[in-house]
Amino acid sequence: MGVALAIAMAWTALAAVQVEAATPTIVAQGRAHTAVFSSDEIRDRLVAIAPLQLPGHGGDDHSIKSHVLCFCLHKGPEMVRELRRQAAVRFQQGLVSLQEQDGSGAIAAFTKAIQFNPRDALAYVNRGLAYSRAGDFRQARSDFSRALEVDARQGVAYYARGLVALLLGLQAEAKRDLRQAANLGDERARVVLETMPAT
């Protein structure tokens, strides 16, 4: 079979991943959001995601961070729970947006989820799927790569990155990723690999 058929199959398969990836992610999402954050990470997340109105701070960035760090040391476990909760809420919003075909809403929601928990590989995968739906394959590929940096066992990330590489004309990279996905048990990757011409 030719490259054109493999590319057509990749496009169809990528659309199917976008629908399928949303459902299993809901189940896996609880596990994905259990990372433990250090005080520095909590401080940085809080300072980055919301303007803080803290009484008694000097107004400069260092003063705000010091105030937040003191707050985190006293309220650390509570803050970790809140960060996890916020990440989970944004993650669910992203899934709903994906299912409703709202690519920009999904991208925004998964971006927020990543800000709250940058160790959530599934948030990167799903944002990558949203970017691919919007036709931004380079950004999608970047998100799939980031997901694999966080968790190299994400077969769906290899599979989706392989499909995107195929759509971008990167045959060697596509085969490498699809083989890795197949090695991780993804049968869909095996099917796409069978359609690709031998090199």
C-alpha positions as CSV (number, residue, x, y, z in Angstrom):
1,M,0.0,0.0,0.0
2,G,1.2,3.5,-0.7
3,V,2.1,6.5,1.4
4,A,-1.2,8.3,0.4
5,L,-3.3,5.4,1.8
6,A,-1.2,5.4,5.0
7,I,-1.7,9.2,5.4
8,A,-5.5,8.8,4.8
9,M,-5.6,6.1,7.4
10,A,-3.6,8.2,9.8
11,W,-6.0,11.1,9.4
12,T,-9.0,8.9,10.1
13,A,-7.2,7.1,12.9
14,L,-6.2,10.4,14.6
15,A,-9.8,11.5,14.5
16,A,-10.8,8.3,16.2
17,V,-8.1,8.7,18.9
18,Q,-9.6,12.1,19.8
19,V,-12.9,10.5,20.6
20,E,-11.4,7.3,22.2
21,A,-8.7,9.1,24.3
22,A,-11.3,11.2,26.1
23,T,-13.1,8.3,27.7
24,P,-10.3,6.2,29.2
25,T,-8.6,9.4,30.4
26,I,-11.5,10.0,32.8
27,V,-10.8,6.7,34.4
28,A,-7.1,7.2,34.5
29,Q,-7.3,10.8,35.5
30,G,-7.4,10.2,39.3
31,R,-4.1,8.4,39.1
32,A,-2.6,11.1,36.9
33,H,-3.4,13.9,39.3
34,T,-1.7,12.4,42.4
35,A,1.7,14.0,42.0
36,V,3.2,15.4,45.2
37,F,4.4,19.0,44.8
38,S,7.2,20.6,46.7
39,S,6.7,23.9,48.5
40,D,8.7,25.7,45.7
41,E,6.4,24.1,43.1
42,I,3.3,25.1,44.9
43,R,4.6,28.7,45.4
44,D,5.5,28.9,41.7
45,R,2.1,27.5,40.6
46,L,0.2,29.9,42.8
47,V,2.2,32.9,41.7
48,A,1.9,31.9,38.0
49,I,-1.8,31.1,37.8
50,A,-3.4,34.0,39.6
51,P,-2.7,37.5,40.6
52,L,-2.4,37.5,44.4
53,Q,-4.0,40.1,46.6
54,L,-2.0,39.5,49.8
55,P,-2.3,41.9,52.8
56,G,1.0,43.2,54.1
57,H,3.3,42.3,51.2
58,G,5.7,44.9,49.8
59,G,4.3,44.5,46.3
60,D,7.4,43.2,44.6
61,D,7.6,39.7,43.2
62,H,10.1,38.5,45.9
63,S,7.8,39.7,48.7
64,I,4.8,38.0,47.1
65,K,6.7,34.7,46.7
66,S,8.0,34.8,50.3
67,H,4.5,35.4,51.6
68,V,3.1,32.6,49.5
69,L,6.0,30.3,50.6
70,C,5.2,31.0,54.3
71,F,1.5,30.4,53.6
72,C,2.4,27.1,51.8
73,L,4.5,25.8,54.6
74,H,1.5,26.2,57.0
75,K,-1.2,25.2,54.5
76,G,0.8,22.9,52.3
77,P,-1.4,19.8,52.3
78,E,-4.5,21.9,51.8
79,M,-2.9,23.7,48.9
80,V,-1.8,20.5,47.2
81,R,-5.3,19.2,47.4
82,E,-6.6,22.5,45.9
83,L,-4.0,22.3,43.1
84,R,-5.1,18.7,42.3
85,R,-8.8,19.7,42.5
86,Q,-8.2,22.6,40.1
87,A,-6.2,20.4,37.7
88,A,-9.0,17.8,37.7
89,V,-11.7,20.4,37.1
90,R,-9.8,21.9,34.1
91,F,-9.0,18.4,32.8
92,Q,-12.7,17.5,32.9
93,Q,-13.6,20.7,31.2
94,G,-11.1,19.9,28.5
95,L,-12.6,16.4,28.0
96,V,-16.1,17.9,27.6
97,S,-14.8,20.5,25.1
98,L,-13.1,17.7,23.1
99,Q,-16.3,15.7,23.0
100,E,-18.3,18.8,22.0
101,Q,-15.8,19.5,19.1
102,D,-14.7,22.7,20.8
103,G,-10.9,22.6,20.0
104,S,-10.1,26.1,21.3
105,G,-12.0,25.4,24.5
106,A,-10.2,22.1,25.0
107,I,-6.8,23.7,24.4
108,A,-7.5,26.4,26.9
109,A,-8.8,24.0,29.6
110,F,-5.9,21.5,29.2
111,T,-3.4,24.4,29.2
112,K,-4.9,25.4,32.6
113,A,-4.8,21.8,33.8
114,I,-1.1,21.7,32.9
115,Q,-0.4,24.9,34.7
116,F,-1.9,23.3,37.8
117,N,-0.2,20.0,37.3
118,P,2.7,19.9,34.7
119,R,3.3,16.3,35.5
120,D,0.0,15.1,34.0
121,A,1.0,13.3,30.8
122,L,-2.7,12.7,29.9
123,A,-3.3,16.5,29.9
124,Y,-0.5,16.9,27.3
125,V,-1.9,14.0,25.2
126,N,-5.4,15.4,25.2
127,R,-4.2,19.0,24.5
128,G,-2.1,17.5,21.6
129,L,-5.3,15.8,20.3
130,A,-7.1,19.2,20.5
131,Y,-4.2,20.8,18.6
132,S,-4.4,18.1,15.9
133,R,-8.1,18.6,15.6
134,A,-7.4,22.3,15.0
135,G,-4.8,21.4,12.3
136,D,-1.8,22.5,14.3
137,F,0.2,19.3,13.9
138,R,3.5,20.7,15.0
139,Q,2.1,21.9,18.3
140,A,0.3,18.6,18.7
141,R,3.5,16.7,18.1
142,S,5.3,18.9,20.7
143,D,2.6,18.1,23.2
144,F,2.8,14.3,22.5
145,S,6.6,14.6,23.0
146,R,6.1,16.4,26.3
147,A,3.7,13.8,27.5
148,L,6.4,11.1,26.7
149,E,8.9,13.1,28.7
150,V,6.6,13.0,31.7
151,D,5.6,9.3,31.2
152,A,7.3,7.2,28.5
153,R,4.8,4.4,29.0
154,Q,2.0,6.4,27.3
155,G,1.3,4.2,24.2
156,V,-1.4,6.6,23.0
157,A,1.1,9.4,22.9
158,Y,3.5,7.4,20.7
159,Y,0.5,6.4,18.5
160,A,-0.8,9.9,18.1
161,R,2.7,11.4,17.6
162,G,3.3,8.7,15.0
163,L,0.1,9.6,13.2
164,V,1.0,13.3,13.3
165,A,4.5,12.6,12.0
166,L,3.0,10.7,9.1
167,L,0.7,13.6,8.3
168,L,3.7,15.9,8.4
169,G,5.6,13.6,5.9
170,L,8.1,12.4,8.5
171,Q,8.0,8.7,7.6
172,A,10.9,7.5,9.6
173,E,9.8,9.2,12.8
174,A,6.2,7.9,12.2
175,K,7.4,4.4,11.9
176,R,9.6,4.7,15.0
177,D,6.7,6.0,17.1
178,L,4.2,3.6,15.7
179,R,6.5,0.7,16.4
180,Q,7.0,1.9,20.0
181,A,3.2,2.2,20.4
182,A,2.8,-1.3,19.1
183,N,5.5,-2.6,21.5
184,L,3.4,-1.1,24.3
185,G,0.4,-3.1,23.1
186,D,-1.4,-0.6,20.8
187,E,-3.0,-2.7,18.1
188,R,-4.1,0.3,16.1
189,A,-0.4,1.2,15.6
190,R,0.2,-2.3,14.1
191,V,-2.6,-1.8,11.6
192,V,-1.2,1.6,10.5
193,L,2.3,0.1,10.2
194,E,1.0,-2.7,8.0
195,T,-0.3,0.0,5.5
196,M,3.0,1.8,5.3
197,P,5.5,1.0,2.6
198,A,8.6,-0.9,3.6
199,T,11.8,1.1,3.6
